[in-house]
Amino acid sequence: MIRTKSSPSYVVRFSRIHGNGVFAKVLIRKGTRIIEYRGLRSTIDAEREKPANDPQNPHHTFLFELSDGTAIEAGKSGNAARWINHGCAPNCEAIEEDGRVFIYALRTIRLGEELTYDYRLSIPGRISQRTRQAYACYCGAKTCRGSLLEPSSREG
């Protein structure tokens, strides 16, 4: 298959991990920049004040926090990157570059393989067992830590 600049190396489809997922349409080599995480920009504080995108699942989010307190909210005007699921043994990583977030391949990704990166979600305050359960991980990795939260998140 010959790829052009307009032909992405991925496709969005149903995922066994959660809802939609992003899958390699071609072999993706280690170190490849795959996609930029895009959406509306605001501050993390402003985004945390907004009501949940999905009242049935208030912990589901398309929010990406940047190091300067900016947030990218991909729920309404985001791109396919918002469908990349969390994985405890990820094949991708999110790298912030000049206020933008790009997803890179950590290793070679085979055709048909689902793209994942470690969300390492950070939420303010102490983390209750109920909150930890709301952010449960279903990646299926042998090394799964059972949570989308930052490993150092405090148990309440």
C-alpha positions as CSV (number, residue, x, y, z in Angstrom):
1,M,0.0,0.0,0.0
2,I,1.4,3.4,-1.0
3,R,0.7,6.1,1.6
4,T,0.4,9.8,0.7
5,K,0.4,12.7,3.1
6,S,-3.4,12.7,3.1
7,S,-3.7,9.0,3.8
8,P,-3.4,8.4,7.6
9,S,-1.6,5.4,8.9
10,Y,-4.5,4.5,11.2
11,V,-8.2,3.9,11.2
12,V,-10.8,4.3,14.0
13,R,-13.0,1.3,14.8
14,F,-14.6,-0.6,17.7
15,S,-12.0,-1.6,20.4
16,R,-12.1,-4.5,22.8
17,I,-10.4,-2.1,25.3
18,H,-13.1,0.5,25.4
19,G,-15.6,2.0,22.8
20,N,-13.7,3.3,19.8
21,G,-10.0,2.7,19.3
22,V,-7.3,3.7,16.8
23,F,-5.7,0.9,14.8
24,A,-2.6,0.8,12.5
25,K,-3.6,0.6,8.8
26,V,0.0,0.0,7.9
27,L,3.2,-1.0,9.7
28,I,4.2,2.0,11.8
29,R,7.9,2.2,12.7
30,K,9.3,3.1,16.1
31,G,9.7,6.8,16.5
32,T,7.1,7.7,13.9
33,R,5.0,10.8,14.7
34,I,1.5,9.4,14.1
35,I,-1.0,12.1,14.9
36,E,-1.5,15.4,16.8
37,Y,-4.0,15.5,19.6
38,R,-6.4,18.3,18.6
39,G,-9.4,20.1,20.2
40,L,-10.6,23.2,21.8
41,R,-8.1,25.1,24.0
42,S,-8.8,26.5,27.5
43,T,-7.4,26.1,31.0
44,I,-7.5,22.9,33.0
45,D,-9.4,24.8,35.8
46,A,-12.1,26.0,33.4
47,E,-12.5,22.5,32.0
48,R,-12.8,20.9,35.4
49,E,-15.7,23.4,36.2
50,K,-17.7,22.3,33.2
51,P,-20.4,19.5,33.4
52,A,-19.4,16.1,32.3
53,N,-19.6,15.4,28.5
54,D,-21.5,12.2,29.3
55,P,-23.7,12.4,32.4
56,Q,-24.0,8.5,32.3
57,N,-20.2,8.2,32.5
58,P,-18.9,11.5,34.1
59,H,-15.3,10.1,34.4
60,H,-15.0,9.6,30.6
61,T,-13.1,12.5,29.1
62,F,-11.3,13.7,26.0
63,L,-9.3,16.2,28.0
64,F,-5.5,16.5,27.7
65,E,-3.6,18.7,30.2
66,L,-0.5,20.5,29.1
67,S,2.4,21.5,31.3
68,D,1.5,25.2,31.3
69,G,-2.1,24.6,32.6
70,T,-3.6,24.7,29.2
71,A,-6.1,22.0,28.3
72,I,-7.0,20.5,25.0
73,E,-10.7,19.3,25.0
74,A,-11.3,17.0,22.1
75,G,-14.9,16.0,22.8
76,K,-16.5,18.3,20.3
77,S,-13.9,19.4,17.7
78,G,-11.1,16.9,18.3
79,N,-9.7,14.5,15.8
80,A,-9.1,10.7,15.7
81,A,-6.4,11.0,18.4
82,R,-9.2,11.3,21.0
83,W,-10.0,7.6,20.3
84,I,-6.6,6.3,21.2
85,N,-7.2,4.2,24.3
86,H,-5.1,3.8,27.4
87,G,-2.7,0.9,27.8
88,C,-0.5,-0.1,30.7
89,A,2.0,-1.5,28.3
90,P,1.6,1.1,25.6
91,N,3.0,1.1,22.0
92,C,2.8,4.9,21.8
93,E,3.6,8.0,23.9
94,A,2.2,11.5,24.0
95,I,4.8,14.2,23.7
96,E,4.2,17.9,24.3
97,E,6.1,20.1,21.8
98,D,5.7,23.9,21.9
99,G,2.2,23.7,23.3
100,R,1.0,20.9,21.0
101,V,0.7,17.2,21.7
102,F,1.8,14.5,19.3
103,I,1.5,10.8,19.5
104,Y,4.7,8.9,18.6
105,A,5.3,5.1,18.2
106,L,7.3,3.7,21.1
107,R,8.1,0.6,19.1
108,T,7.2,-0.8,15.7
109,I,3.4,-1.3,15.5
110,R,2.0,-4.0,13.4
111,L,-0.8,-3.7,10.8
112,G,-4.1,-4.0,12.7
113,E,-2.6,-3.4,16.1
114,E,-4.5,-1.0,18.4
115,L,-2.6,2.2,19.3
116,T,-2.4,2.9,23.1
117,Y,-0.6,5.3,25.4
118,D,-0.4,5.5,29.1
119,Y,-2.9,8.2,30.2
120,R,-1.4,8.7,33.7
121,L,-4.5,10.7,34.5
122,S,-4.1,13.2,37.3
123,I,-7.1,14.4,39.3
124,P,-7.0,16.8,42.2
125,G,-7.3,15.6,45.9
126,R,-7.2,12.2,47.5
127,I,-8.4,9.3,45.4
128,S,-11.1,7.1,47.0
129,Q,-11.6,3.5,46.1
130,R,-14.8,4.4,44.3
131,T,-12.9,7.0,42.1
132,R,-10.2,4.5,41.4
133,Q,-12.9,2.0,40.3
134,A,-14.4,4.7,38.0
135,Y,-11.0,5.0,36.3
136,A,-10.5,1.2,36.0
137,C,-8.3,0.0,33.2
138,Y,-9.3,-2.8,30.7
139,C,-6.2,-2.9,28.5
140,G,-5.6,-6.6,29.2
141,A,-1.8,-6.2,29.4
142,K,0.1,-8.7,31.5
143,T,1.5,-5.7,33.4
144,C,-1.9,-3.9,33.8
145,R,-1.9,-1.8,36.9
146,G,-5.7,-1.7,36.9
147,S,-6.1,2.1,36.6
148,L,-5.9,4.9,34.1
149,L,-4.7,7.1,36.9
150,E,-1.1,8.2,37.6
151,P,0.5,5.4,39.5
152,S,1.4,7.7,42.4
153,S,-2.2,8.9,42.8
154,R,-3.0,9.0,46.5
155,E,-5.5,6.6,47.9
156,G,-8.1,8.3,50.2
